[in-house]
Amino acid sequence: MATLIEYKKAGLKYERLEEFEAGLELFGHEVKALKQKMGQLDGARVIVRGGEAYMVGATIPPCQAANTPKDYDPARTRRLLMKKQQIAELANAESKKGLTIVPIELYTKSTLVKARVAIVRGKGKQD
């Protein structure tokens, strides 16, 4: 399990309550950029709409600009591949006040790119 990119400030900003593993729906050039450790999870979050989970705000720049489609958006919304029961848990947590869902890291598991997603609560100044 090699970590590709990580949200390093998540431990400082948030208290983790529960973690999940999710697959990602990516383009080939995005996978190539991630394997070169290009990308950012700062400010990214997960939303649940219509029974599906999406990662919003994560930036994956093109690894080779000449080989990337002209209309490629580095900050596009990416679908997370999870079981229905896990998505229901995320939707339940999203509806509660004070809870947020954030991607903690992107990593490889055999040949697949996976995301570690956590339900978190923001830390206050006293924490």
DRENGUDREN-180719 format. One record per residue: x, y, z of N, C-alpha, C, CB in turn; residue number from 0. Coordinates in pm, 1 decimal. Glycine has a CB too. Example, Ala and Ser with C-alpha at 12.3 -4.5 7.8 and 13.67 -1.06 7.14 Angstrom:
BEGIN
      neast     nnorth        nup     caeast    canorth       caup      ceast     cnorth        cup     cbeast    cbnorth       cbup   resi
     1319.0     -569.0      780.0     1230.0     -450.0      780.0     1320.0     -330.0      780.0     1130.8     -447.3      904.6      0
     1285.0     -225.0      708.0     1367.0     -106.0      714.0     1290.0        3.0      787.0     1408.4      -59.8      572.5      1
END
This chain:
BEGIN
      neast     nnorth        nup     caeast    canorth       caup      ceast     cnorth        cup     cbeast    cbnorth       cbup   resi
       83.1     -116.7        0.0        0.0        0.0        0.0       88.8      124.7        0.0      -95.2       -1.1      120.8      0
      106.9      183.7     -115.0      189.2      303.8     -126.4      100.0      427.5     -125.6      275.6      299.5     -255.1      1
      130.1      520.5      -37.7       53.7      644.5      -30.7       91.7      733.8     -147.5       77.7      717.1      103.6      2
       -7.9      780.2     -222.1       15.9      868.0     -336.6       12.1     1013.6     -292.3      -88.3      842.8     -447.7      3
      -99.6     1057.1     -236.4     -108.7     1191.4     -178.9     -186.2     1182.8      -48.0     -177.3     1291.4     -278.1      4
     -159.7     1277.4       40.5     -217.6     1273.8      173.9     -259.5     1414.2      215.8     -117.8     1214.2      275.3      5
     -367.7     1421.2      291.4     -414.5     1547.7      349.0     -349.4     1558.5      486.1     -573.8     1554.5      358.7      6
     -232.0     1618.5      492.2     -149.2     1618.4      612.3     -208.3     1697.7      727.4      -14.7     1672.4      580.1      7
     -283.5     1802.2      699.8     -338.2     1887.6      805.3     -468.1     1832.5      863.8     -361.9     2027.1      751.6      8
     -515.0     1719.8      813.9     -641.0     1664.1      863.3     -633.2     1630.1     1010.9     -678.6     1540.2      784.0      9
     -518.9     1580.3     1057.2     -503.0     1546.1     1198.0     -505.9     1667.5     1288.9     -374.6     1471.9     1218.2     10
     -463.3     1782.2     1235.9     -463.0     1905.1     1314.9     -599.3     1972.9     1316.2     -358.8     2001.0     1261.2     11
     -669.3     1967.1     1203.4     -796.4     2037.6     1189.9     -916.3     1958.1     1240.0     -818.1     2074.0     1047.0     12
     -908.8     1823.6     1229.4    -1026.9     1741.6     1253.6     -999.4     1628.9     1352.3    -1077.7     1684.2     1123.2     13
    -1107.3     1585.9     1417.1    -1106.3     1467.0     1500.8    -1175.2     1356.6     1420.1    -1178.4     1492.2     1640.4     14
    -1103.9     1249.2     1391.5    -1159.9     1140.1     1310.7    -1253.6     1054.7     1395.1    -1047.1     1052.7     1250.9     15
    -1371.9     1030.0     1340.6    -1470.4      948.0     1410.0    -1480.4      808.9     1349.0    -1606.3     1015.8     1407.4     16
    -1478.9      801.6     1216.2    -1490.9      673.1     1147.6    -1425.6      684.0     1010.7    -1640.0      629.9     1134.7     17
    -1360.8      575.2      966.0    -1291.8      575.1      837.1    -1349.0      467.9      744.9    -1141.2      553.0      856.7     18
    -1343.7      496.9      614.3    -1390.6      404.2      511.7    -1287.1      397.3      399.5    -1529.6      447.8      456.4     19
    -1291.5      289.0      324.2    -1208.8      275.2      204.6    -1301.8      282.7       83.7    -1126.5      140.1      205.9     20
    -1259.4      359.2      -16.4    -1343.1      374.7     -135.5    -1256.4      369.1     -259.6    -1422.4      507.3     -131.0     21
    -1312.0      316.1     -366.6    -1245.6      322.1     -495.6    -1273.9      457.1     -559.4    -1291.9      206.6     -587.6     22
    -1198.4      490.5     -662.1    -1215.8      618.0     -731.5    -1238.8      593.2     -879.0    -1093.6      709.5     -710.7     23
    -1325.2      673.9     -937.1    -1347.8      669.7    -1081.2    -1260.0      778.3    -1143.2    -1500.9      690.4    -1117.5     24
    -1147.8      736.0    -1205.4    -1048.6      829.4    -1258.1    -1021.8      804.6    -1405.4     -918.9      818.9    -1179.6     25
     -968.1      907.8    -1472.3     -917.1      892.2    -1608.3     -775.4      836.1    -1600.1     -919.5     1028.4    -1686.1     26
     -726.6      780.3    -1709.8     -592.5      722.8    -1713.0     -483.5      824.7    -1683.9     -567.5      659.8    -1846.8     27
     -497.6      944.5    -1739.0     -393.8     1045.3    -1716.0     -395.7     1095.8    -1572.4     -411.3     1162.4    -1812.3     28
     -510.9     1084.3    -1504.1     -517.5     1121.3    -1362.2     -443.0     1019.1    -1276.8     -664.4     1132.7    -1315.6     29
     -457.0      892.0    -1310.9     -385.2      786.9    -1238.6     -234.9      806.6    -1256.0     -428.1      645.9    -1288.6     30
     -194.0      837.7    -1375.9      -52.2      860.1    -1403.0        0.6      978.8    -1322.5      -29.5      883.5    -1553.1     31
      -76.6     1085.9    -1313.2      -36.1     1203.0    -1234.5      -28.7     1167.8    -1086.0     -134.5     1320.2    -1256.8     32
     -123.4     1089.6    -1036.6     -122.0     1051.1     -896.2       -1.1      964.3     -864.1     -250.2      977.4     -860.2     33
       34.7      876.0     -953.6      150.8      790.0     -930.6      281.0      869.3     -931.9      156.2      679.9    -1035.8     34
      278.2      988.1     -989.7      394.0     1078.1     -984.2      381.6     1173.6     -864.7      406.9     1158.7    -1116.8     35
      285.8     1143.6     -774.6      260.4     1220.8     -652.2      220.0     1365.6     -679.5      383.3     1219.2     -564.8     36
      148.7     1386.7     -789.8       93.8     1518.3     -822.0      -51.7     1519.3     -775.3      105.3     1550.3     -976.7     37
      -91.3     1622.3     -708.6     -228.5     1633.2     -663.0     -234.9     1692.9     -524.9     -296.0     1498.4     -664.4     38
     -355.6     1734.3     -487.0     -377.3     1801.8     -359.1     -513.8     1766.5     -303.5     -363.9     1953.9     -374.6     39
     -519.5     1737.1     -174.5     -645.7     1709.0     -107.6     -686.9     1821.6      -13.5     -635.8     1578.9      -30.9     40
     -607.7     1927.6       -4.1     -641.9     2040.3       83.2     -774.2     2102.1       37.6     -528.4     2147.4       82.7     41
     -867.6     2111.0      127.8     -997.4     2169.7       95.9    -1095.2     2074.2       31.2     -978.5     2285.3        7.0     42
    -1055.1     1949.8       10.9    -1145.2     1852.4      -51.3    -1243.1     1799.2       52.4    -1065.4     1736.0     -115.2     43
    -1360.2     1759.5        5.0    -1460.6     1699.3       91.2    -1542.2     1601.2        9.7    -1551.5     1806.9      155.5     44
    -1625.4     1525.8       78.7    -1709.9     1425.1       14.2    -1855.2     1465.3       35.3    -1682.1     1281.3       71.2     45
    -1933.9     1457.3      -72.1    -2077.1     1483.5      -62.7    -2152.0     1360.5     -112.2    -2117.1     1610.4     -144.7     46
    -2272.2     1342.1      -62.4    -2357.2     1230.3     -104.0    -2480.7     1288.5     -169.0    -2395.1     1137.7       16.7     47
    -2503.6     1253.3     -294.9    -2619.4     1300.5     -371.0    -2675.9     1185.1     -452.9    -2581.0     1420.0     -463.3     48
    -2804.1     1163.4     -441.7    -2870.6     1062.1     -523.0    -2820.2      921.0     -500.5    -2855.5     1096.1     -665.7     49
    -2781.1      888.1     -379.1    -2734.0      753.6     -349.4    -2592.8      725.8     -395.8    -2824.9      654.9     -410.4     50
    -2517.7      828.6     -432.6    -2378.8      812.4     -474.0    -2292.7      913.6     -400.5    -2364.0      828.6     -627.2     51
    -2167.1      876.7     -376.4    -2073.6      964.8     -306.6    -1976.7     1025.1     -408.4    -1996.1      887.3     -195.0     52
    -1946.2     1153.4     -391.1    -1856.6     1225.3     -480.9    -1750.0     1300.2     -401.8    -1935.6     1322.8     -569.2     53
    -1629.0     1303.2     -454.1    -1520.7     1380.8     -395.3    -1513.8     1514.0     -468.6    -1384.2     1304.2     -403.1     54
    -1525.1     1623.7     -393.1    -1529.3     1757.6     -449.0    -1410.6     1837.1     -394.5    -1664.2     1828.1     -415.6     55
    -1346.7     1913.7     -480.2    -1241.4     2003.4     -434.2    -1101.5     1947.1     -439.1    -1269.8     2044.2     -297.6     56
    -1084.3     1821.0     -472.8     -950.1     1764.0     -487.0     -894.4     1805.0     -623.1     -952.6     1607.5     -472.0     57
     -767.1     1839.9     -626.0     -704.4     1885.2     -749.6     -602.5     1782.9     -796.3     -637.8     2022.5     -730.2     58
     -618.5     1735.6     -920.1     -520.7     1646.5     -982.7     -481.0     1711.6    -1114.1     -578.6     1500.4    -1004.8     59
     -363.5     1776.5    -1119.2     -321.1     1845.0    -1240.8     -281.1     1744.7    -1349.1     -204.2     1939.8    -1210.6     60
     -283.9     1787.8    -1475.0     -241.7     1696.1    -1581.8      -92.8     1667.7    -1571.5     -275.2     1754.7    -1720.7     61
      -57.1     1542.3    -1591.9       84.1     1504.7    -1581.4      159.0     1544.9    -1708.5       98.4     1352.4    -1556.2     62
       97.3     1532.6    -1820.6      154.2     1579.1    -1947.3       46.2     1662.5    -2015.7      201.8     1458.0    -2039.2     63
       64.4     1792.6    -2013.3      -39.4     1882.5    -2064.6      -70.3     1858.6    -2212.0        2.8     2026.4    -2044.7     64
       29.0     1819.0    -2290.4        8.2     1797.6    -2433.2      -80.8     1676.4    -2460.6      141.9     1780.3    -2503.3     65
      -79.5     1577.8    -2371.4     -157.7     1455.4    -2391.5     -290.8     1456.4    -2316.8      -77.0     1335.6    -2347.9     66
     -326.5     1567.1    -2257.8     -450.4     1579.4    -2181.9     -557.8     1643.1    -2269.6     -428.3     1662.7    -2053.1     67
     -683.0     1599.6    -2257.8     -790.0     1663.0    -2336.1     -798.8     1813.0    -2308.1     -924.8     1596.4    -2305.5     68
     -838.5     1887.5    -2407.6     -844.8     2034.5    -2397.6     -942.0     2081.4    -2289.9     -885.2     2094.3    -2531.6     69
    -1052.9     2007.6    -2270.2    -1156.0     2049.0    -2175.0    -1139.1     1985.9    -2036.7    -1292.0     2014.2    -2229.6     70
    -1020.0     1936.5    -2003.9     -996.2     1871.2    -1874.8     -995.6     1972.9    -1760.7     -863.0     1794.5    -1877.5     71
    -1071.5     1943.4    -1655.9    -1079.3     2028.8    -1536.7    -1007.4     1957.0    -1421.8    -1229.7     2060.9    -1498.7     72
     -894.0     2009.2    -1371.6     -819.4     1942.7    -1264.3     -897.3     1930.8    -1132.9     -691.4     2017.3    -1239.1     73
     -995.1     2016.6    -1110.7    -1072.0     2014.7     -986.2    -1211.3     1956.2    -1006.4    -1083.1     2155.3     -929.2     74
    -1226.7     1868.5    -1102.5    -1359.5     1813.9    -1132.0    -1408.8     1723.8    -1018.6    -1356.6     1735.2    -1264.1     75
    -1538.0     1699.8    -1017.1    -1598.9     1611.4     -919.1    -1573.9     1467.6     -960.8    -1750.8     1639.6     -904.8     76
    -1525.1     1386.3     -865.5    -1493.9     1246.1     -894.5    -1582.4     1155.1     -810.3    -1344.0     1216.1     -867.7     77
    -1636.1     1050.4     -874.3    -1726.5      959.2     -804.6    -1647.0      859.4     -721.3    -1817.2      885.2     -904.8     78
    -1694.8      833.9     -600.2    -1635.7      733.6     -513.4    -1713.9      603.9     -528.3    -1634.1      781.2     -365.7     79
    -1644.8      493.8     -532.0    -1706.4      363.2     -549.1    -1709.9      293.3     -413.3    -1629.2      277.7     -654.7     80
    -1830.2      285.3     -357.7    -1849.1      227.4     -224.7    -1974.7      140.9     -222.9    -1858.3      338.4     -117.3     81
    -1986.7       59.9     -117.8    -2106.4      -20.1     -100.0    -2221.9       70.0      -57.2    -2082.6     -132.2        3.5     82
    -2344.9       27.4      -88.9    -2463.9      107.5      -57.2    -2477.4      134.6       92.2    -2588.8       37.3     -107.4     83
    -2442.6       36.8      173.9    -2452.3       53.2      319.0    -2355.3      161.1      367.3    -2423.7      -80.6      390.8     84
    -2234.5      164.0      312.2    -2136.8      265.8      350.1    -2181.8      404.3      305.2    -1999.8      233.0      290.5     85
    -2238.5      413.2      185.6    -2288.5      541.5      136.0    -2402.9      591.1      224.4    -2335.4      528.8      -11.1     86
    -2487.4      498.4      271.5    -2597.0      536.5      361.4    -2541.7      591.2      493.2    -2689.7      415.3      388.5     87
    -2433.8      531.5      544.9    -2371.6      581.6      668.0    -2315.4      722.0      646.1    -2259.6      486.0      715.4     88
    -2252.7      744.0      528.9    -2198.6      876.5      497.8    -2310.4      979.8      485.8    -2116.8      872.0      367.8     89
    -2419.5      941.1      421.7    -2533.3     1032.7      405.4    -2592.2     1068.4      541.0    -2641.8      969.8      315.0     90
    -2599.3      971.0      630.7    -2650.6      995.6      764.9    -2558.4     1092.6      840.2    -2664.4      862.6      842.7     91
    -2428.3     1073.3      828.8    -2331.3     1161.0      896.0    -2332.8     1300.6      836.5    -2190.3     1102.2      886.7     92
    -2353.1     1309.2      705.3    -2355.1     1439.5      637.9    -2473.2     1524.0      685.6    -2361.7     1420.9      485.1     93
    -2583.4     1457.8      718.1    -2703.0     1531.3      760.6    -2692.5     1582.2      904.7    -2825.7     1442.7      746.6     94
    -2600.2     1526.0      983.9    -2583.5     1569.9     1122.6    -2501.6     1698.1     1127.8    -2516.0     1459.7     1207.1     95
    -2539.9     1786.5     1216.1    -2471.7     1914.8     1229.3    -2334.0     1894.8     1293.2    -2556.8     2013.3     1313.3     96
    -2235.2     1960.8     1237.4    -2100.0     1956.7     1292.9    -2011.4     1847.8     1237.0    -2107.7     1940.5     1438.4     97
    -2066.0     1757.5     1155.9    -1985.6     1649.7     1098.3    -1957.4     1677.9      951.5    -2056.8     1513.9     1114.1     98
    -1837.9     1641.0      907.7    -1795.3     1658.0      769.7    -1731.5     1528.1      723.7    -1696.5     1777.8      754.8     99
    -1729.9     1505.9      594.5    -1664.2     1388.0      538.2    -1550.0     1437.9      450.9    -1765.1     1298.1      455.9    100
    -1428.0     1394.0      481.6    -1311.1     1439.3      405.7    -1227.5     1320.3      360.3    -1225.3     1535.5      490.2    101
    -1163.3     1332.5      242.1    -1067.3     1230.2      201.1     -935.6     1253.5      274.9    -1045.4     1232.3       46.3    102
     -882.6     1152.1      338.5     -759.7     1162.2      417.3     -637.2     1133.5      330.6     -764.3     1065.1      536.6    103
     -645.9     1031.7      246.1     -532.8      998.8      159.4     -578.8      920.2       37.3     -427.4      919.0      236.7    104
     -498.0      925.0      -67.1     -515.7      841.1     -185.1     -395.7      748.0     -189.5     -528.9      926.7     -318.2    105
     -420.6      619.8     -212.5     -312.9      521.3     -211.7     -341.6      410.6     -311.9     -294.2      462.6      -71.1    106
     -241.4      327.8     -339.3     -260.2      215.0     -429.4     -276.3       87.6     -347.8     -141.7      202.4     -528.1    107
     -363.7        2.3     -396.9     -384.4     -129.2     -338.0     -381.0     -225.6     -455.6     -521.2     -138.8     -255.2    108
     -275.1     -299.0     -468.5     -239.1     -377.6     -586.8     -232.6     -282.1     -706.8     -342.9     -494.6     -612.1    109
     -322.0     -293.0     -802.1     -316.9     -203.6     -918.1     -423.4      -94.1     -913.3     -333.0     -283.9    -1045.1    110
     -500.0      -89.8     -805.7     -610.7        4.1     -795.9     -573.5      127.1     -713.8     -731.6      -64.3     -735.0    111
     -636.5      239.1     -743.9     -620.4      360.7     -664.3     -740.8      370.5     -570.7     -608.0      489.1     -755.9    112
     -712.1      379.3     -441.1     -816.7      384.1     -339.6     -807.0      514.1     -261.9     -806.6      263.5     -244.4    113
     -916.8      550.5     -197.1     -921.1      669.3     -113.0     -961.7      628.3       27.5    -1018.9      775.3     -170.3    114
     -894.8      683.8      127.0     -936.4      666.2      265.7    -1018.5      789.3      301.0     -812.5      647.5      363.7    115
    -1144.6      765.5      333.9    -1240.5      872.0      362.4    -1278.9      862.8      508.8    -1366.6      862.0      270.5    116
    -1288.4      978.1      576.4    -1320.6      977.2      719.2    -1435.2     1073.0      749.8    -1197.2     1014.5      802.3    117
    -1518.1     1031.3      844.2    -1618.3     1120.7      901.7    -1547.0     1192.1     1015.5    -1749.0     1042.5      951.8    118
    -1548.0     1324.6     1010.4    -1469.3     1402.3     1106.9    -1554.0     1511.2     1171.6    -1346.9     1464.9     1038.4    119
    -1503.3     1559.0     1285.3    -1561.6     1673.7     1354.3    -1450.4     1775.9     1368.4    -1623.3     1634.1     1495.0    120
    -1477.9     1899.3     1337.2    -1376.8     2005.0     1346.0    -1332.1     2028.5     1488.7    -1430.2     2134.1     1287.4    121
    -1201.6     2050.1     1505.9    -1147.5     2079.2     1637.6    -1160.1     2228.9     1664.6     -999.5     2033.0     1648.5    122
    -1185.5     2262.3     1789.2    -1190.2     2402.5     1827.9    -1051.9     2449.6     1870.8    -1292.3     2424.4     1940.9    123
    -1038.5     2575.2     1906.6     -910.0     2629.2     1949.5     -862.3     2565.3     2079.4     -919.5     2779.7     1966.3    124
     -955.1     2526.3     2166.7     -916.7     2467.0     2292.2     -861.2     2325.6     2274.1    -1034.5     2465.0     2385.7    125
     -891.0     2260.1     2163.0     -842.1     2124.6     2137.1     -698.3     2131.3     2092.8     -928.1     2053.2     2030.8    126
END
